[in-house]
Amino acid sequence: MNDDASKTARSLGGELAGRVEHVGPHVADDVALLGRLPAAHRSLLERLNGFSVQKGALRVFGLRDEPYLDLEQWNDDGLWKYAWSKPLEAWLMIAQNAFGSQYAYRLDGPDGDIGGPIYYLDPIELGEAPLFDDVDAFIEECVVRMADAVFDPELKAAVERYGPVDPSELLVFSPAEALGGLRDLDNVQQLSAVTAMTFSGDIYRQIDEHPDADPTEVRPVKDDAGRDRLELVYPP
């Protein structure tokens, strides 16, 4: 472990102790993905194997059983990514906030190196933007800072109003913004995190397939695997 990562690791004990929830059991040393992570990220998960801060405002994925807090399961195509028409295999999501905004590494192939900037992906289109220079900066400037106080005013107001928000759930706007709904906290409801990301993908995909038409109805449906999905109805 390099000196910077060691410093980060030491700071975590003091700066995050007593301010995290839903911490998983100790991660096994032989988990392959753990060994591929940058030193500071690996050190974080060795001490705090997936957790939430500020009543669920931010959740950091670990290597554990629950899919909504597990790096491998959350990034599996079969959990929710399958619903999106845009390619997502280049992204390794490492955390999310209560609205479903993702924080992720960009990968160079499925077995490529994990590192570099941490990107922010919005929950509506998963449009990406680099936000932190590396995972060390993400830990210090986002995770530790968020553990101290929710610095986004809208997220803070939402968690104060609807929280605590369990890591298995997300806060979503209904009707969805992509369908013309207003981004107003009066329009927030809680959904399973997996369902919320699946529904967002369903909406994104079908709008993308019908760029010149507006849906007249949104129908809840079940797919062939019995999963909850959304179908947008368009004029003939």
C-alpha positions as a Markdown table, in Angstrom:
| # | Residue | x | y | z |
|---|---|---|---|---|
| 1 | Met | 0.0 | 0.0 | 0.0 |
| 2 | Asn | 1.5 | 3.4 | -0.9 |
| 3 | Asp | 1.9 | 6.3 | 1.5 |
| 4 | Asp | -1.2 | 8.2 | 0.3 |
| 5 | Ala | -3.4 | 5.1 | 0.5 |
| 6 | Ser | -2.1 | 4.4 | 4.0 |
| 7 | Lys | -2.9 | 8.0 | 5.1 |
| 8 | Thr | -6.4 | 7.6 | 3.6 |
| 9 | Ala | -6.9 | 4.3 | 5.5 |
| 10 | Arg | -5.8 | 5.8 | 8.8 |
| 11 | Ser | -8.1 | 8.8 | 8.3 |
| 12 | Leu | -11.1 | 6.5 | 7.8 |
| 13 | Gly | -10.9 | 5.1 | 11.2 |
| 14 | Gly | -11.2 | 8.5 | 12.9 |
| 15 | Glu | -13.3 | 10.4 | 10.3 |
| 16 | Leu | -15.9 | 7.7 | 9.7 |
| 17 | Ala | -16.0 | 5.8 | 12.9 |
| 18 | Gly | -19.5 | 5.9 | 14.4 |
| 19 | Arg | -21.0 | 7.7 | 11.4 |
| 20 | Val | -21.6 | 4.8 | 9.1 |
| 21 | Glu | -24.5 | 2.3 | 9.0 |
| 22 | His | -25.2 | -1.1 | 7.3 |
| 23 | Val | -21.6 | -2.1 | 7.4 |
| 24 | Gly | -21.1 | -5.6 | 6.0 |
| 25 | Pro | -19.0 | -8.4 | 7.5 |
| 26 | His | -15.2 | -8.5 | 6.9 |
| 27 | Val | -14.5 | -9.1 | 3.2 |
| 28 | Ala | -12.6 | -12.3 | 2.4 |
| 29 | Asp | -9.0 | -11.7 | 1.2 |
| 30 | Asp | -9.4 | -14.2 | -1.7 |
| 31 | Val | -12.2 | -12.2 | -3.5 |
| 32 | Ala | -10.7 | -11.5 | -6.9 |
| 33 | Leu | -12.3 | -8.1 | -7.4 |
| 34 | Leu | -10.9 | -6.8 | -4.2 |
| 35 | Gly | -7.4 | -7.4 | -5.5 |
| 36 | Arg | -8.1 | -5.4 | -8.6 |
| 37 | Leu | -9.2 | -2.3 | -6.8 |
| 38 | Pro | -6.8 | 0.7 | -6.2 |
| 39 | Ala | -5.1 | 0.6 | -2.8 |
| 40 | Ala | -7.2 | 3.2 | -1.1 |
| 41 | His | -10.5 | 1.6 | -2.3 |
| 42 | Arg | -9.3 | -1.8 | -1.2 |
| 43 | Ser | -8.3 | -0.4 | 2.2 |
| 44 | Leu | -11.7 | 1.2 | 2.6 |
| 45 | Leu | -13.6 | -2.1 | 1.9 |
| 46 | Glu | -11.3 | -4.0 | 4.2 |
| 47 | Arg | -12.3 | -1.8 | 7.0 |
| 48 | Leu | -15.9 | -0.9 | 6.0 |
| 49 | Asn | -17.3 | -3.6 | 3.7 |
| 50 | Gly | -20.2 | -1.6 | 2.1 |
| 51 | Phe | -22.1 | 1.0 | 4.2 |
| 52 | Ser | -24.3 | 4.0 | 4.1 |
| 53 | Val | -24.0 | 7.5 | 5.7 |
| 54 | Gln | -26.5 | 10.2 | 6.6 |
| 55 | Lys | -29.6 | 8.0 | 6.8 |
| 56 | Gly | -29.0 | 6.5 | 3.4 |
| 57 | Ala | -28.1 | 9.7 | 1.5 |
| 58 | Leu | -24.9 | 7.9 | 0.2 |
| 59 | Arg | -24.3 | 4.2 | -0.1 |
| 60 | Val | -20.8 | 2.8 | -0.8 |
| 61 | Phe | -20.8 | -0.7 | -2.3 |
| 62 | Gly | -18.8 | -3.5 | -0.7 |
| 63 | Leu | -18.3 | -7.2 | -1.4 |
| 64 | Arg | -21.1 | -8.8 | 0.5 |
| 65 | Asp | -24.4 | -10.7 | 0.1 |
| 66 | Glu | -27.0 | -7.9 | -0.5 |
| 67 | Pro | -27.2 | -6.9 | -4.2 |
| 68 | Tyr | -27.9 | -3.3 | -3.4 |
| 69 | Leu | -24.6 | -3.0 | -1.5 |
| 70 | Asp | -22.5 | -5.4 | -3.4 |
| 71 | Leu | -20.1 | -4.3 | -6.1 |
| 72 | Glu | -20.3 | -7.5 | -8.1 |
| 73 | Gln | -24.1 | -8.0 | -8.0 |
| 74 | Trp | -24.9 | -4.3 | -8.5 |
| 75 | Asn | -22.8 | -4.3 | -11.7 |
| 76 | Asp | -24.1 | -7.6 | -13.0 |
| 77 | Asp | -26.0 | -7.1 | -16.3 |
| 78 | Gly | -28.8 | -9.3 | -15.1 |
| 79 | Leu | -29.8 | -7.2 | -12.1 |
| 80 | Trp | -30.9 | -3.9 | -13.7 |
| 81 | Lys | -28.4 | -2.9 | -16.4 |
| 82 | Tyr | -30.2 | -5.1 | -18.9 |
| 83 | Ala | -33.1 | -2.7 | -19.1 |
| 84 | Trp | -30.9 | 0.1 | -20.6 |
| 85 | Ser | -30.3 | 0.3 | -24.3 |
| 86 | Lys | -27.0 | 2.2 | -23.9 |
| 87 | Pro | -23.8 | 0.1 | -23.3 |
| 88 | Leu | -22.9 | 0.0 | -19.6 |
| 89 | Glu | -20.3 | -2.7 | -19.5 |
| 90 | Ala | -17.5 | 0.0 | -19.4 |
| 91 | Trp | -18.8 | 1.2 | -16.0 |
| 92 | Leu | -18.1 | -0.2 | -12.6 |
| 93 | Met | -20.5 | 1.5 | -10.2 |
| 94 | Ile | -18.9 | 1.8 | -6.7 |
| 95 | Ala | -21.5 | 4.0 | -4.9 |
| 96 | Gln | -24.8 | 5.7 | -5.3 |
| 97 | Asn | -26.8 | 8.4 | -3.6 |
| 98 | Ala | -30.5 | 8.1 | -2.5 |
| 99 | Phe | -31.7 | 9.5 | -5.8 |
| 100 | Gly | -29.9 | 6.7 | -7.8 |
| 101 | Ser | -27.0 | 8.9 | -9.0 |
| 102 | Gln | -24.1 | 6.5 | -9.6 |
| 103 | Tyr | -20.4 | 7.0 | -8.9 |
| 104 | Ala | -18.2 | 4.8 | -11.1 |
| 105 | Tyr | -14.9 | 3.8 | -12.6 |
| 106 | Arg | -14.6 | 3.7 | -16.4 |
| 107 | Leu | -13.1 | 0.4 | -17.4 |
| 108 | Asp | -10.9 | -0.5 | -20.4 |
| 109 | Gly | -12.5 | -3.9 | -21.1 |
| 110 | Pro | -14.0 | -6.4 | -18.6 |
| 111 | Asp | -10.5 | -7.4 | -17.3 |
| 112 | Gly | -8.9 | -4.0 | -17.7 |
| 113 | Asp | -7.3 | -2.0 | -14.9 |
| 114 | Ile | -9.6 | -0.4 | -12.4 |
| 115 | Gly | -8.6 | 3.1 | -11.5 |
| 116 | Gly | -8.5 | 6.7 | -12.8 |
| 117 | Pro | -11.2 | 9.3 | -12.3 |
| 118 | Ile | -14.5 | 8.6 | -10.6 |
| 119 | Tyr | -17.4 | 9.6 | -12.8 |
| 120 | Tyr | -20.9 | 10.8 | -11.8 |
| 121 | Leu | -23.7 | 9.3 | -13.8 |
| 122 | Asp | -27.2 | 10.8 | -13.4 |
| 123 | Pro | -30.1 | 8.5 | -12.7 |
| 124 | Ile | -32.2 | 9.7 | -15.7 |
| 125 | Glu | -30.0 | 9.0 | -18.7 |
| 126 | Leu | -26.8 | 7.7 | -16.9 |
| 127 | Gly | -25.1 | 10.6 | -18.7 |
| 128 | Glu | -21.5 | 10.7 | -17.3 |
| 129 | Ala | -19.1 | 13.4 | -16.2 |
| 130 | Pro | -15.7 | 13.0 | -14.4 |
| 131 | Leu | -16.1 | 14.3 | -10.9 |
| 132 | Phe | -13.1 | 13.2 | -8.9 |
| 133 | Asp | -9.5 | 12.7 | -10.0 |
| 134 | Asp | -9.3 | 9.3 | -8.4 |
| 135 | Val | -10.9 | 7.1 | -5.7 |
| 136 | Asp | -8.7 | 8.7 | -3.0 |
| 137 | Ala | -10.3 | 12.1 | -3.8 |
| 138 | Phe | -13.8 | 10.5 | -4.0 |
| 139 | Ile | -13.3 | 9.0 | -0.5 |
| 140 | Glu | -12.0 | 12.3 | 1.0 |
| 141 | Glu | -14.2 | 14.8 | -0.9 |
| 142 | Cys | -17.4 | 12.8 | -1.1 |
| 143 | Val | -17.6 | 10.0 | 1.4 |
| 144 | Val | -15.9 | 11.6 | 4.4 |
| 145 | Arg | -17.5 | 14.9 | 3.6 |
| 146 | Met | -21.0 | 13.4 | 3.3 |
| 147 | Ala | -20.5 | 11.6 | 6.5 |
| 148 | Asp | -20.0 | 15.0 | 8.1 |
| 149 | Ala | -23.0 | 16.6 | 6.5 |
| 150 | Val | -25.2 | 16.2 | 3.3 |
| 151 | Phe | -23.7 | 18.9 | 1.2 |
| 152 | Asp | -26.3 | 18.8 | -1.7 |
| 153 | Pro | -29.3 | 20.9 | -0.6 |
| 154 | Glu | -31.9 | 18.9 | -2.5 |
| 155 | Leu | -30.6 | 15.5 | -1.3 |
| 156 | Lys | -30.4 | 16.9 | 2.3 |
| 157 | Ala | -34.0 | 18.0 | 2.1 |
| 158 | Ala | -35.2 | 14.7 | 0.6 |
| 159 | Val | -33.5 | 12.6 | 3.3 |
| 160 | Glu | -34.8 | 14.8 | 6.1 |
| 161 | Arg | -38.3 | 14.5 | 4.7 |
| 162 | Tyr | -38.4 | 10.8 | 3.7 |
| 163 | Gly | -35.5 | 9.3 | 5.6 |
| 164 | Pro | -34.0 | 7.3 | 6.9 |
| 165 | Val | -33.8 | 5.6 | 3.4 |
| 166 | Asp | -32.8 | 2.0 | 3.6 |
| 167 | Pro | -30.0 | 1.1 | 1.1 |
| 168 | Ser | -32.3 | -1.4 | -0.5 |
| 169 | Glu | -34.5 | 1.6 | -1.7 |
| 170 | Leu | -34.1 | 4.8 | -3.7 |
| 171 | Leu | -36.1 | 8.0 | -3.9 |
| 172 | Val | -37.6 | 8.6 | -7.3 |
| 173 | Phe | -39.7 | 11.4 | -8.8 |
| 174 | Ser | -43.2 | 10.3 | -10.0 |
| 175 | Pro | -44.1 | 11.0 | -12.7 |
| 176 | Ala | -40.5 | 10.5 | -13.9 |
| 177 | Glu | -38.7 | 13.6 | -15.1 |
| 178 | Ala | -38.0 | 12.0 | -18.4 |
| 179 | Leu | -41.7 | 11.8 | -18.9 |
| 180 | Gly | -42.3 | 15.4 | -18.1 |
| 181 | Gly | -42.7 | 15.1 | -14.3 |
| 182 | Leu | -41.7 | 17.9 | -12.1 |
| 183 | Arg | -38.6 | 17.7 | -9.9 |
| 184 | Asp | -40.4 | 18.5 | -6.8 |
| 185 | Leu | -40.0 | 16.8 | -3.4 |
| 186 | Asp | -43.8 | 16.5 | -3.2 |
| 187 | Asn | -43.5 | 14.0 | -6.1 |
| 188 | Val | -41.1 | 11.7 | -4.4 |
| 189 | Gln | -41.8 | 8.0 | -3.7 |
| 190 | Gln | -39.6 | 5.2 | -2.5 |
| 191 | Leu | -38.9 | 2.2 | -4.7 |
| 192 | Ser | -36.7 | -0.8 | -4.5 |
| 193 | Ala | -33.3 | 0.3 | -5.7 |
| 194 | Val | -33.2 | -2.5 | -8.3 |
| 195 | Thr | -36.7 | -1.7 | -9.5 |
| 196 | Ala | -36.0 | 2.1 | -9.7 |
| 197 | Met | -32.9 | 1.6 | -11.9 |
| 198 | Thr | -34.8 | -0.9 | -14.0 |
| 199 | Phe | -37.7 | 1.5 | -14.5 |
| 200 | Ser | -35.3 | 4.3 | -15.4 |
| 201 | Gly | -33.8 | 2.0 | -18.0 |
| 202 | Asp | -37.1 | 1.1 | -19.4 |
| 203 | Ile | -38.1 | 4.7 | -19.8 |
| 204 | Tyr | -34.8 | 5.7 | -21.3 |
| 205 | Arg | -34.8 | 2.8 | -23.8 |
| 206 | Gln | -38.3 | 3.4 | -25.0 |
| 207 | Ile | -38.0 | 7.2 | -25.3 |
| 208 | Asp | -34.8 | 6.5 | -27.3 |
| 209 | Glu | -36.7 | 4.2 | -29.6 |
| 210 | His | -39.4 | 6.8 | -30.2 |
| 211 | Pro | -37.5 | 10.1 | -30.5 |
| 212 | Asp | -40.4 | 11.8 | -32.4 |
| 213 | Ala | -43.4 | 10.7 | -30.3 |
| 214 | Asp | -44.7 | 11.2 | -26.8 |
| 215 | Pro | -46.1 | 8.3 | -24.9 |
| 216 | Thr | -49.8 | 8.4 | -24.0 |
| 217 | Glu | -49.7 | 5.9 | -21.1 |
| 218 | Val | -47.2 | 4.2 | -18.8 |
| 219 | Arg | -48.1 | 0.6 | -17.9 |
| 220 | Pro | -46.6 | -1.6 | -15.2 |
| 221 | Val | -46.0 | -5.0 | -16.7 |
| 222 | Lys | -44.1 | -8.2 | -15.9 |
| 223 | Asp | -41.5 | -9.5 | -18.3 |
| 224 | Asp | -40.9 | -13.2 | -19.2 |
| 225 | Ala | -38.8 | -13.6 | -16.1 |
| 226 | Gly | -41.5 | -12.2 | -13.9 |
| 227 | Arg | -39.7 | -9.0 | -13.2 |
| 228 | Asp | -41.5 | -5.6 | -12.7 |
| 229 | Arg | -41.1 | -3.5 | -15.8 |
| 230 | Leu | -42.6 | -0.3 | -17.4 |
| 231 | Glu | -44.1 | -0.2 | -20.8 |
| 232 | Leu | -44.7 | 3.1 | -22.6 |
| 233 | Val | -47.7 | 3.2 | -24.9 |
| 234 | Tyr | -47.3 | 5.3 | -28.0 |
| 235 | Pro | -49.9 | 6.4 | -30.6 |
| 236 | Pro | -50.3 | 4.0 | -33.5 |
